[in-house]
Structure formats: structure tokens, C-alpha cells
Amino acid sequence: SDRIMIDYFCGNMQTGLYSMAYNLGIVLVVVVAALLNAWNPSYFKYMNAKDYKKVEFGSNSIYLICFFITLLIILFAKDISILFLSEEYEDSLCLIGIVAIAGLASSIWQIWGRVIGYANKTYITSLLAVLATILNIVLNYYLLPICGYKIAAWTTLASYSAIGIISLFVSNTVIGYYRLRIVDKILPLLFLL
């Protein structure tokens, strides 16, 4: 929805700038998907055995890898991008780090939200996804005309953070297989900001 709304409110030049920064910053989501797919057999084995310490250890390990990849993106993506991209993209390079942090927030949802699916509560997963989408659209609708295309990276971060935090809360209160320390998942996001 970001790109459609940026195109509507700001024009296709800004949409192109945002798209480039977004594509570079969100590379973490691909890494998370690969790590989770590789870990799936162990995840389900441990969940079925109710070995939640191993589930949490594996989840935390994946999140730690995601944190360091995000940190590398923040530290080096802008400098590397300057080598390969023309000057017209320079204005949008500051968005790469914000989008990378949004990717880290999304990884919270991808890693710990799967407990909701494991509990066969997929309607909650759908509801959370719809709420995050609505939040993103509403924020973009009101902020893009005022702040310009760069705000879309921040609205994406807000939406992904919301779905991540709510999924942790739901995992703790509605599902309740094991308790997650929500603050441990949020602090790395705050550190990177």
C-alpha cells in the first residue's frame, strides 16, 4: 500500500526513490523466511514435545541473527549503495536503515507469531495482519500529504512494530504455551533507532 499511496500523494519519482530504499532495507525479511524454513522441523518437534526452552532458544537465536543483519544494513547499505546508484537516489538512502529496522520488527511477528498458528488460532493471525494494514494505510493517508514520501518508511516501521508487539502479547495471554519477555524483543528495536 505504501507505493500506491506515495504515487498518489507524491508522484512516481518519489515512489521510485522509496521503492529502491525499501527493496534494499527489507532484505532481512528474505533471510528470516529462509531461517524459519530451515528451523521448521526442529520448531515443530520441540513444540510437540512441549520443550519450550528449546523453542525460545531457537527463536532468540534467529532474532539475534536478524538483529546483527539489521545492524550491518544500517551501518553499510548506504555507503555500498552510493557506489552503485546514481546521485538521484541519494536523497532516499537515509530510508534504508529505517526500513531495515521495520524488517526487524516484522521478524518479531514472523518468529513469535507462529505460535498463534501452531495453536490453530489462524483467525487471530488474519486479524492482526488486517489491523497492521489498516494502521499503515491510515498513517500514510494522513501523513504522506504533510511529510512527503519518506514518512512511509516510518509508517511501515510503526505498523510492523504494532503487529510484532501485539503478537507477543497474544502469544503470552491468549495462547500461553510459554511466557515471552516482551521487553527483550523490543529493546533491540529501540537500540537501533
URJO-V712003 format. One record per residue. N is the residue number from 1. RES is the residue in one small letter. PSI is psi in whole degrees, -180 to 180 (NA if undefined). BURIAL is 1 if it has 24 or more other ideal C-beta (glycine too) atoms within 12 Angstrom, else 0. Layout:
n/res/psi/burial
N/RES/PSI/BURIAL
N/RES/PSI/BURIAL
This chain:
n/res/psi/burial
1/s/-27/0
2/d/-51/1
3/r/-39/1
4/i/-44/0
5/m/-36/1
6/i/-44/1
7/d/-42/0
8/y/-48/0
9/f/-30/1
10/c/-23/1
11/g/165/0
12/n/-22/0
13/m/-48/0
14/q/-32/1
15/t/-42/1
16/g/-42/0
17/l/-46/1
18/y/-44/1
19/s/-43/1
20/m/-49/1
21/a/-41/1
22/y/-47/1
23/n/-36/1
24/l/-39/1
25/g/-29/1
26/i/8/1
27/v/-26/1
28/l/-35/1
29/v/-37/1
30/v/-42/0
31/v/-44/1
32/v/-46/1
33/a/-43/0
34/a/-44/0
35/l/-43/1
36/l/-39/1
37/n/-41/0
38/a/-32/0
39/w/-11/1
40/n/-51/0
41/p/-44/0
42/s/-41/0
43/y/-52/1
44/f/-34/0
45/k/-48/0
46/y/-39/1
47/m/-44/1
48/n/-34/0
49/a/-1/0
50/k/32/0
51/d/74/0
52/y/-22/1
53/k/-41/0
54/k/-35/0
55/v/-48/1
56/e/-38/1
57/f/-46/0
58/g/-43/1
59/s/-45/1
60/n/-36/1
61/s/-44/0
62/i/-42/1
63/y/-38/1
64/l/-42/0
65/i/-44/1
66/c/-41/1
67/f/-47/1
68/f/-35/0
69/i/-42/1
70/t/-45/1
71/l/-43/0
72/l/-41/1
73/i/-46/1
74/i/-43/1
75/l/-35/0
76/f/-19/0
77/a/-41/1
78/k/-46/1
79/d/-40/0
80/i/-40/0
81/s/-37/1
82/i/-33/0
83/l/-31/0
84/f/-19/0
85/l/153/0
86/s/167/0
87/e/-27/0
88/e/-19/0
89/y/-10/1
90/e/-37/0
91/d/-28/1
92/s/-6/1
93/l/-26/1
94/c/-16/1
95/l/-19/1
96/i/-46/1
97/g/-40/1
98/i/-44/1
99/v/-36/1
100/a/-42/1
101/i/-37/1
102/a/-39/1
103/g/-38/1
104/l/-41/1
105/a/-39/1
106/s/-33/1
107/s/-29/1
108/i/-47/1
109/w/-45/1
110/q/-39/1
111/i/-53/1
112/w/-17/1
113/g/-19/1
114/r/-20/1
115/v/-35/1
116/i/-44/1
117/g/-40/1
118/y/-36/1
119/a/8/0
120/n/38/0
121/k/48/0
122/t/-22/0
123/y/-31/0
124/i/-42/1
125/t/-46/1
126/s/-43/0
127/l/-44/0
128/l/-42/1
129/a/-42/1
130/v/-43/0
131/l/-42/0
132/a/-39/1
133/t/-45/0
134/i/-44/0
135/l/-46/1
136/n/-45/1
137/i/-46/1
138/v/-46/0
139/l/-45/1
140/n/-41/1
141/y/-44/0
142/y/-31/0
143/l/-32/1
144/l/-45/1
145/p/-27/0
146/i/-45/0
147/c/-16/0
148/g/180/1
149/y/-27/1
150/k/-25/1
151/i/-23/1
152/a/-32/1
153/a/-40/1
154/w/-37/1
155/t/-34/1
156/t/-44/1
157/l/-44/1
158/a/-43/1
159/s/-46/1
160/y/-37/1
161/s/-42/1
162/a/-47/1
163/i/-35/1
164/g/-48/1
165/i/-43/1
166/i/-38/1
167/s/-37/1
168/l/-44/1
169/f/-45/1
170/v/-42/1
171/s/-38/1
172/n/-43/0
173/t/-42/0
174/v/-45/0
175/i/-59/1
176/g/23/0
177/y/-43/1
178/y/158/1
179/r/132/0
180/l/138/1
181/r/100/0
182/i/-39/0
183/v/-33/0
184/d/-26/0
185/k/-28/1
186/i/-35/1
187/l/-42/0
188/p/-36/1
189/l/-45/1
190/l/-37/0
191/f/-43/0
192/l/-28/1
193/l/NA/0
